[in-house]
Amino acid sequence: MTSTPPAGEPGNYPPAPPASQGYPPAPPVSQGYPAAPPAGGYPAAPGYGAYPPAAKTNTLAIVSLVSAIVGFVLIPFIASIVAVITGHMSLNQLKQSGEQGRGLALAGTIIGWVGIGLTVLSVIALLAFLPFFLTAIEYSSSVS
């Protein structure tokens, strides 16, 4: 003979009622629970949306910064002028629209002005020292 474990221990369940006693049916599953997911998959979670779209960056501000960098690296004077012009144009556009890019436009404008200033100073220095270079060339050719 097997002994049954005392009440409260695991595995001690009441015996199943006989089928003839006629218990009431189980309550439906939908009481307080969401509906079952459709056969194709789970529906989207309610209340969650996508992130708001990022504000557009002004194209002229990007052009201004890129041309200012090109003005320092490849084409000194012309690209710096393009950077200053497009930087001022984009700053005017940014006042009217809700686009982003004010920092890019300011950086392009400032770097463009610095590039123009350095180019002008370089030309002035070259013109100032040109007589010394010419006399040095004349002196070296007359000595030999």
C-alpha positions as CSV (number, residue, x, y, z in Angstrom):
1,M,0.0,0.0,0.0
2,T,1.3,3.4,-0.9
3,S,0.9,6.3,1.4
4,T,-0.1,9.7,0.1
5,P,2.0,12.8,1.0
6,P,0.4,15.2,3.5
7,A,-1.5,18.3,2.3
8,G,0.6,21.3,1.1
9,E,3.5,19.2,-0.2
10,P,4.2,19.0,-3.9
11,G,2.3,16.3,-5.7
12,N,-0.6,16.2,-3.3
13,Y,-3.6,17.2,-5.5
14,P,-7.2,16.4,-4.8
15,P,-8.6,13.5,-6.8
16,A,-10.2,14.4,-10.1
17,P,-14.0,14.6,-9.9
18,P,-15.9,11.9,-11.7
19,A,-17.5,13.0,-15.0
20,S,-20.9,12.3,-13.7
21,Q,-21.0,15.2,-11.1
22,G,-21.6,18.0,-13.8
23,Y,-19.3,20.8,-12.8
24,P,-19.9,24.2,-14.4
25,P,-17.9,25.0,-17.5
26,A,-14.6,26.9,-17.2
27,P,-14.9,30.7,-17.7
28,P,-13.9,32.0,-21.1
29,V,-10.3,33.1,-21.6
30,S,-11.1,36.6,-22.7
31,Q,-12.1,38.0,-19.3
32,G,-9.6,40.8,-18.7
33,Y,-7.1,39.5,-21.2
34,P,-6.4,40.8,-24.7
35,A,-7.7,38.9,-27.6
36,A,-5.7,36.1,-29.1
37,P,-3.2,37.2,-31.8
38,P,-4.2,36.8,-35.4
39,A,-2.9,33.7,-37.2
40,G,-0.3,35.7,-39.1
41,G,1.6,36.9,-36.1
42,Y,1.3,39.3,-33.2
43,P,-0.2,42.8,-33.7
44,A,1.7,45.9,-33.0
45,A,2.0,47.0,-29.4
46,P,-0.5,49.8,-28.7
47,G,0.8,53.3,-27.8
48,Y,4.2,52.9,-29.3
49,G,5.1,54.9,-32.4
50,A,8.2,55.4,-34.5
51,Y,10.7,58.1,-33.6
52,P,9.8,61.5,-35.1
53,P,11.7,62.2,-38.3
54,A,15.0,64.1,-37.9
55,A,15.0,67.7,-39.1
56,K,16.6,68.2,-42.5
57,T,20.1,69.7,-42.7
58,N,20.5,72.6,-45.0
59,T,22.4,71.6,-48.1
60,L,24.1,75.0,-48.6
61,A,25.5,74.7,-45.0
62,I,27.1,71.4,-45.9
63,V,28.4,72.9,-49.2
64,S,29.8,75.8,-47.3
65,L,31.8,73.7,-44.8
66,V,33.1,71.3,-47.5
67,S,34.2,74.1,-49.7
68,A,35.9,75.8,-46.8
69,I,37.9,72.6,-46.1
70,V,38.7,72.3,-49.8
71,G,39.9,76.0,-49.6
72,F,42.4,75.1,-47.0
73,V,43.6,72.0,-48.7
74,L,43.4,72.2,-52.5
75,I,42.1,75.5,-54.0
76,P,42.9,78.3,-51.6
77,F,41.2,81.4,-52.8
78,I,38.3,80.3,-55.0
79,A,36.9,77.6,-52.6
80,S,37.1,80.1,-49.7
81,I,35.0,82.6,-51.6
82,V,32.5,79.8,-52.4
83,A,32.4,78.9,-48.7
84,V,31.7,82.5,-47.6
85,I,29.0,83.0,-50.2
86,T,27.2,79.7,-49.6
87,G,27.6,80.1,-45.8
88,H,25.8,83.5,-45.8
89,M,23.1,82.2,-48.2
90,S,22.5,79.2,-45.9
91,L,22.3,81.4,-42.8
92,N,19.6,83.5,-44.5
93,Q,17.7,80.3,-45.4
94,L,18.0,78.9,-41.9
95,K,16.3,82.0,-40.5
96,Q,13.2,81.3,-42.6
97,S,13.0,77.6,-42.5
98,G,13.1,75.0,-39.7
99,E,16.1,73.2,-41.0
100,Q,19.3,72.3,-39.1
101,G,22.8,73.2,-40.0
102,R,23.5,76.6,-38.4
103,G,26.8,75.4,-36.9
104,L,27.9,74.0,-40.3
105,A,27.1,77.3,-42.0
106,L,28.9,79.3,-39.3
107,A,31.9,77.1,-39.5
108,G,32.0,77.2,-43.3
109,T,31.7,81.0,-43.3
110,I,34.3,81.6,-40.6
111,I,36.8,79.1,-42.1
112,G,36.2,80.7,-45.5
113,W,36.9,84.2,-44.2
114,V,40.1,82.9,-42.5
115,G,41.2,81.3,-45.8
116,I,40.6,84.5,-47.7
117,G,42.5,86.5,-45.1
118,L,45.5,84.0,-45.2
119,T,45.5,84.1,-49.0
120,V,45.6,87.9,-49.0
121,L,48.3,88.0,-46.3
122,S,50.4,85.5,-48.4
123,V,50.1,87.6,-51.5
124,I,51.1,90.8,-49.6
125,A,54.1,89.0,-48.0
126,L,55.1,87.6,-51.5
127,L,54.9,91.1,-53.0
128,A,56.8,92.6,-50.0
129,F,59.7,90.1,-50.3
130,L,59.8,90.0,-54.1
131,P,62.4,92.7,-54.5
132,F,64.7,90.8,-52.1
133,F,64.2,87.6,-54.1
134,L,65.0,89.4,-57.4
135,T,68.1,91.0,-56.1
136,A,69.3,87.7,-54.7
137,I,68.8,86.0,-58.1
138,E,70.6,88.9,-59.8
139,Y,73.5,88.7,-57.3
140,S,73.9,84.9,-57.6
141,S,73.9,85.1,-61.4
142,S,76.5,87.9,-61.5
143,V,78.8,86.1,-59.0
144,S,79.1,82.9,-61.0
